[in-house]
Amino acid sequence: MRSPARRPPSDAELHARLSARIEALEDRVRQLEVLVRAAAGVGRTHASGEVRRKVAARRTGSRPRPRCPGCTLELPPGRKGEACVWCGFQFDAVRSRKRKG
């Protein structure tokens, strides 16, 4: 005997599920970036085996780094080119947003 046919999800349901997954992935990317930054700044070992800690004070209240609208990764420091260095997204495809504040 056949099982009853399931109805395919509507466009609204599909869009809501995908939006939730995208938001969760963006949050995970941000958390991973924080972990990588923390791990890179914790300490460095020298040939003698001793660990040196960074002495420079952390910047507080600085602007968040610009992100690619295509892949949401932080853009590297320096001049922004025409396309994202990570995913190749063309920046002229979207209008620039006004800054908050």
KOLLO-586322 format. One record per residue: residue number from 0; x, y, z of N, C-alpha, C in turn. Coordinates in steps of 0.001 Angstrom, whole numbers, plus 500000, padded with zeros to 6 digits. Layout:
N
NODE	NUM	X	Y	Z	X	Y	Z	X	Y	Z
...
This chain:
101
NODE	0	500841	498826	500000	500000	500000	500000	500882	501231	500000
NODE	1	500500	502220	499254	501287	503441	499135	501000	504401	500275
NODE	2	502024	505134	500663	501823	506146	501695	501173	507375	501064
NODE	3	500449	508131	501847	499797	509317	501272	500844	510311	500776
NODE	4	500541	510947	499680	501483	511894	499073	501577	513154	499926
NODE	5	502809	513586	500130	503012	514835	500883	502918	515991	499921
NODE	6	502375	517071	500394	502291	518249	499543	503628	518987	499604
NODE	7	504066	519532	498494	505335	520271	498506	505179	521560	499311
NODE	8	506246	522005	499961	506148	523240	500764	505886	524436	499852
NODE	9	505148	525381	500401	504848	526586	499626	506102	527448	499519
NODE	10	506055	528408	498620	507209	529301	498436	507513	530072	499719
NODE	11	506467	530487	500431	506675	531243	501664	507357	530376	502730
NODE	12	506914	529117	502844	507528	528214	503819	508983	527938	503453
NODE	13	509221	527700	502183	510574	527422	501712	511489	528623	501948
NODE	14	510993	529816	501651	511767	531041	501853	512076	531247	503337
NODE	15	511084	531002	504200	511296	531179	505636	512336	530192	506158
NODE	16	512268	528933	505709	513249	527933	506154	514648	528284	505677
NODE	17	514763	528693	504411	516077	529047	503887	516641	530289	504570
NODE	18	515793	531275	504830	516252	532491	505520	516773	532156	506911
NODE	19	516077	531274	507609	516520	530885	508950	517868	530163	508881
NODE	20	518041	529287	507902	519316	528572	507755	520451	529526	507409
NODE	21	520180	530494	506528	521204	531470	506142	521612	532302	507343
NODE	22	520628	532745	508130	520931	533539	509317	521772	532744	510310
NODE	23	521441	531467	510492	522217	530623	511402	523645	530455	510893
NODE	24	523817	530270	509590	525163	530129	509023	525971	531415	509173
NODE	25	525323	532566	508970	526032	533841	509145	526489	534005	510585
NODE	26	525646	533612	511543	526042	533681	512950	527233	532768	513223
NODE	27	527217	531569	512654	528340	530646	512845	529627	531206	512248
NODE	28	529536	531853	511092	530720	532449	510466	531280	533548	511373
NODE	29	530391	534398	511911	530861	535465	512818	531543	534882	514046
NODE	30	530959	533825	514630	531559	533195	515804	532920	532589	515469
NODE	31	533029	531963	514318	534313	531393	513911	535361	532479	513687
NODE	32	534958	533616	513104	535901	534717	512912	536411	535220	514247
NODE	33	535543	535306	515249	535962	535745	516585	536946	534734	517176
NODE	34	536643	533454	517039	537542	532426	517575	538904	532451	516895
NODE	35	538916	532628	515587	540188	532663	514855	540995	533884	515269
NODE	36	540325	535043	515385	541030	536247	515824	541603	536067	517221
NODE	37	540818	535454	518121	541282	535241	519494	542464	534270	519511
NODE	38	542388	533223	518727	543472	532237	518702	544737	532842	518099
NODE	39	544596	533697	517114	545764	534301	516482	546426	535320	517408
NODE	40	545661	535951	518277	546208	536989	519136	546590	536515	520516
NODE	41	546282	535291	520876	546542	534808	522231	548021	534791	522534
NODE	42	548801	534216	521695	550229	534166	521968	550985	533589	520795
NODE	43	552232	533904	520742	553080	533380	519680	554297	532749	520342
NODE	44	554741	531653	519811	555908	531002	520390	557152	531393	519608
NODE	45	558234	531501	520316	559526	531815	519708	560368	530548	519672
NODE	46	561530	530661	519083	562432	529512	518972	562805	528968	520352
NODE	47	562868	529863	521346	563225	529424	522689	562064	528709	523384
NODE	48	560880	528744	522777	559739	528042	523349	558879	528906	524250
NODE	49	559310	530128	524533	558501	530969	525410	557372	531617	524619
NODE	50	556320	531900	525300	555140	532497	524666	555130	533988	524970
NODE	51	555006	534786	523910	554909	536236	524103	553473	536651	523865
NODE	52	552973	537456	524728	551608	537951	524581	551655	539340	523944
NODE	53	550610	539653	523243	550534	540975	522644	550375	542005	523750
NODE	54	551134	543076	523654	551108	544106	524675	550191	545249	524261
NODE	55	549988	545401	522987	549185	546513	522495	547766	546421	523041
NODE	56	547230	547574	523386	545869	547632	523907	544873	547348	522789
NODE	57	543823	546696	523148	542771	546400	522176	541989	547671	521872
NODE	58	541591	547765	520609	540757	548898	520233	539340	548635	520708
NODE	59	538736	549609	521319	537350	549464	521750	536516	550520	521037
NODE	60	535326	550141	520697	534423	551082	520045	534761	551338	518593
NODE	61	535562	550490	517984	535916	550719	516592	534776	550262	515688
NODE	62	534796	550758	514487	533771	550369	513518	533956	548914	513145
NODE	63	532849	548221	512902	533005	546849	512425	533596	546850	511024
NODE	64	534371	545832	510716	535006	545735	509407	533943	545542	508336
NODE	65	534157	546075	507144	533164	545884	506075	533080	544416	505672
NODE	66	531881	544000	505284	531635	542615	504895	531140	542556	503467
NODE	67	531418	541459	502822	530934	541227	501461	529446	540906	501530
NODE	68	528606	541559	500722	527185	541225	500738	526890	539857	500133
NODE	69	527836	539292	499410	527616	537992	498791	527882	536839	499736
NODE	70	529053	536845	500406	529418	535715	501264	529439	536095	502741
NODE	71	529264	537373	503077	529241	537934	504438	530549	537768	505192
NODE	72	531654	537450	504505	532952	537399	505167	533535	538799	505242
NODE	73	534381	539035	506245	535029	540330	506370	535992	540543	505213
NODE	74	536000	541753	504704	536925	542081	503622	538291	542389	504222
NODE	75	539367	542043	503540	540697	542304	504072	540971	543808	504131
NODE	76	541907	544216	504987	542210	545646	505072	542801	546156	503762
NODE	77	542667	547437	503565	543191	548038	502348	542068	548493	501447
NODE	78	542440	548876	500268	541470	549407	499323	540564	548298	498801
NODE	79	539274	548615	498746	538305	547635	498257	538316	547646	496741
NODE	80	538450	546494	496146	538455	546383	494691	537049	546340	494125
NODE	81	536926	545841	492920	535632	545760	492265	534875	544501	492651
NODE	82	535591	543483	493137	534963	542213	493481	535535	541697	494798
NODE	83	534754	540844	495469	535173	540232	496731	536348	539285	496466
NODE	84	537356	539344	497336	538515	538473	497167	538187	537030	497541
NODE	85	537119	536804	498293	536770	535458	498739	535840	534756	497753
NODE	86	534763	535437	497337	533763	534741	496526	533604	535323	495128
NODE	87	534214	536476	494841	534121	537074	493520	532884	537922	493302
NODE	88	532120	538202	494366	530908	539010	494246	531262	540401	493702
NODE	89	530509	540869	492727	530738	542185	492133	530044	543241	492986
NODE	90	530811	544164	493590	530242	545156	494496	529337	546149	493784
NODE	91	529564	546388	492501	528705	547343	491805	527325	546742	491492
NODE	92	527084	545479	491869	525781	544857	491652	524755	545325	492675
NODE	93	525212	545898	493776	524290	546386	494813	524617	547837	495110
NODE	94	523599	548547	495563	523828	549934	495975	524497	549955	497337
NODE	95	525338	550937	497558	525980	551042	498862	524955	551561	499867
NODE	96	525015	551018	501092	524084	551424	502127	524633	552625	502882
NODE	97	523734	553451	503394	524159	554553	504246	524599	553983	505570
NODE	98	525630	554569	506132	526154	554079	507410	525234	554482	508544
NODE	99	525172	553615	509544	524366	553905	510739	525145	554868	511613
NODE	100	524383	555718	512279	525042	556579	513263	525210	557933	512843
